[in-house]
Amino acid sequence: MARHAAYWQPLIDSGQMVIFGPVLDGTGSWGLGVAEAEDEEELRAFAAGDPAVTTGTAQVEIGKMLSGFVRPG
């Protein structure tokens, strides 16, 4: 999972990744990432190269959020 997190670090560093981290629930653990992207296909291609994906450890699902709300800073 360290390689997985490191893979996404450039998007975190650039500010493109809004939130990224593990989620724990009764069924086990999974991760959530919310990223801003101009090009969905580019994001999909990047996600496909994630070491967790290429090793078969995990899969990435991408959905488009049309609008949202952010709490005031």
N, C-alpha and C positions, 0 to 999 in steps of 0.2 A: 504494500500500500504506500510505502514511502516513495517508490518510483512513480506511482500514480499521482500522488500529491505534487511531486516535483515537476511532473509533466505539465500540470496546469498552472504552475507558479508564474510563468510569463503573463498569463491573463490576469492573475491576481495582482502582480506588480504593476501592470499597465492600467489597472482600474477597470478593465473590461469585465472582470469577474466581480459581481456584486456581493455574492456570498458563496461559500464553498466549505463543505464539511460533512462529517458523518451524522447520521440520524439513527437513533436507537428506538426500536419499538418492540412489541411483543413477538414479532415474527423473526427478529434478528436485526442486523444492521444493514444500512444502505446509505448512500451519499446523495447530497443535493448540491447542485451548483446552479446559480443564476448568473448568466452572462449577457452582456450587451453585444450584439453582433449586427453588422450591416448586411452580411451575406450568410444565409443559413447553410448553404452548401459548403462554404468554407469552414464553418463551425462543425458541421457533420464530418468533414474530412479530417479535421484536427482531432475530434473525438475518436474517430476510428483508429488513430495512431496511438491512443492511450495504452500504456503497457498493461493495464488491467484488462483492457479489451483484447489486445493482441495475444495475450496469454490465455484467454478464455476464463479469466477469474471473474470478470464482470461484463455487463453490457451497458451501453449508454442509450437513454431515451431522450429525445429532444422534442420539446413542444414550444410553440410560439405563444408568447404572452402579448396580447394586443394593447393592453394598458394596465396600469396598476397605481398603487399609492405607496408613498414612502413617508415614514413618520418624519416630522420636522426635526432638524438638527439642533 
